[in-house]
Amino acid sequence: MPARVCYPAPVTHSVARALISVTDKTGLPEFAEGLVQLGIELVSTGGTARVLKEHHIPHVELQQFTEWPEMLDGRVKTLHPRVHAGILARRSLDTHAAQMQTHGLDYIDLVVVNLYDFHGTVSKPGVGESEVIEAIDIGGPSLLRAAAKNYEDVLVVVHPSNYQRLLTALREEKVTKELRRELAALVFQHTARYDSAVASFFANSRADGPDGVPAVEVRSIDKVMDLRYGENSHQSAAFFRHSGTMQGLARANVIQGKALSYNNYLDLDAALAISIDISAYRDEPNAVFIKHNNPSGVAILSDVTEAIRTARSCDALSAFGAVVAVSRSLDKAAAEALAESFIEAVIAPGYAPAALEVLAKKKNLRVLSLDEAWVPAPAQFVWREVRGGVLRQSLDSCPDPGVETANAKVVTHRHPSEEEIRALGFAWTVAKHVKSNAIVFAHEDRILAVGAGQMSRVDSVRICEMKAGDELQGSVVASDAFFPFRDGVDVLAKAGARAIIQPGGSIRDEEVIEAANEHGISMLFTGIRHFRH
C-alpha cells in the first residue's frame, strides 16, 4: 500500500477513514474539510476527487487505496474486495479482524455516496436508451447497501442535508446507534426509489399485457406532509408524491389557511380536473365549485369575477363549504366575489397582492397557488386499492371534449343548434367528472343542475328537477352512460331539455331515440362512456 497522508488532529471518535463518491456536490468542500479537521482520512473517486483537489483538501485516490485502476470507462472502480471488505467487516468479530489483517486490508468507517441522476437522464427530451443505460449506477448502490447493512460499525450518508448533523455528532462524540440506524434507513429508502425508477423505465419499455400493462409494477412515493385527518376526524392521513416528480398538487404552494385534510385534497383534485378539461377547449376563465367530490357549480365567462359568482349560483345552497378552482389569476374583485360565501379552499394560478389581502381576512380559508399552466394531468394511469390488491387503469383522458361532441352522431330527426352544440360539449365535459349515474343540465356558459351518484338514472334527473325547476326549460343534458329505457328521456323532456348527449349502446336504443323524436328533442351518440365509480 502507498504511504498514507498524515493528519495532525488526533482521531478521538469511531471514524478513521471515509470513502466519498458523490454526484451531488452540494456542500462537499465544507463537509470534507470538516472531516479532515477531525483527523479522518478521505478516500475519493473521479469527479469528487477533482473537487477535493481544487479546494486543496488532502485525500487518497481510490485507485491508490485499491492498488487497482479504474476500468471499463468507469464501470468498475469501487467494485473491489479492498473496498467492500473494508465496509462489510464486523469489528466485533475476531475472525473478521484476523482475515482483514491476513490480507492487509483497511477498515472504511464512513461512506458518503449519492447516485447518478437517473431521474434527470430519463426525463431529457429525446434521450436514447444507451444514455439511460449508462445512467444506471452499479457501484454506488452497492457501497450504500453494504454500509447500511453494517450500520453498527459503518456510518453512511446519502443526503447532503445530513452533512452538518453528522459533523456535529462526530465533534461532540455523540454518534449513537440510533443515529447510525436512522442514516441507514435513509439509504435503503434512497436505493429503493432509485431501483423503482430503473424498474419502471424497463417495465414501460415493453408490453406484458393488454395495452402495454407490465406484469410487475414498481412505484416509489415520498411523503410531502401529514394531513389534519382522513375522511373522518378519527382517521390519520398523509399526502405523498411520486418520487422524482413535483407536478400537480405536489407543486401547489399553500399560501394561508388551516392545515389541509384528506378530503380537501380529493376535492382540490376534482376541481382541478374539471377546470383543466374545460380549459383544454374553451379559452375563457372558468370557475368550478366542488362539494363531496362532485361539481355543484361550473361556469365559463369572459370575466373571472362573474365566472365565480355564476358558478356559485348554479347551486348556492350546496356551494356552502365548497372547494373552488379558478383557471385565471385572481384580482381584488375576484377575491371579493369568492369571499362573499363560506368556502373551504381555493386554488388558482396566482393572486394579486390586493386579492391576498382580501382573502387573508378569512383566516381559515386554505389558499393555494399552482404556478404552472392549467395543463392535463401528467399521470397516464390511475390506481385504486381494493382488499388484497390494487386496480390500475389508463387515465380517462379527454384532451378535447369539443372533438367528442363534434364527432358525435345525431340520431334524431331534430338537429341541435350551434348554441346547443356548444352547451352539449360543456355538459359532456362536466358529466365526465360526476359520480355515476351522472346527469348534467347546462347552458353553454354554466351548469344548471347535477344529479350524481344515484342508483337510477331517472332519480338523477329528478334530483336535477328538484334543484332547478323551471330553470331547466330549454337546456341541454349530458348523461355519462346510455339510457337503458325510454323513461329517462321522458323525464328529461318533462324537465325541459331540448338536446341530449349520451354514449348510446343500449339494446333499447331505438326505443330511446323514438322517445326523443316524440318529444322533439335532438339526441347525440358519442360512442364513448365516461363512468366514474
Secondary structure, DSSP 8 states (H G I E B T S, - for coil): -------SS---SS-SEEEEEES--TTHHHHHHHHHHTT-EEEE-HHHHHHHHHTT---EEHHHHHTS--BGGGTBSS-SHHHHHHHH--TT-HHHHHHHHHTT-----EEEEE---HHHHHTSTT--HHHHHHT--SHHHHHHHHHHHTTTT-EEE--GGGHHHHHHHHHTT---HHHHHHHHHHHHHHHHHHHHHHHHHHHTTS-SSGGG--SS----EEEEEE-S-SSSTTS--EEEEETT---GGGG-EEEESS---HHHHHHHHHHHHHHHHHHTT--S-EEEEEETTEEEEEEE-SSHHHHHHHHHHTTTTTTTTEEEEESS-B-HHHHHHHTTS-EEEEEES-B-HHHHHHHHTSTT-EEEE--S-----S-SEEEEEETTEEEEEE----S-HHHHHHT-EE-SSS---HHHHHHHHHHHHHHTTS-SS-EEEE-SSBEEEEE-S-SSHHHHHHHHHHHHGGGGTTEEEEESS--SSTHHHHHHHHHTEEEEEE----TTHHHHHHHHHHHT-EEEE-S------
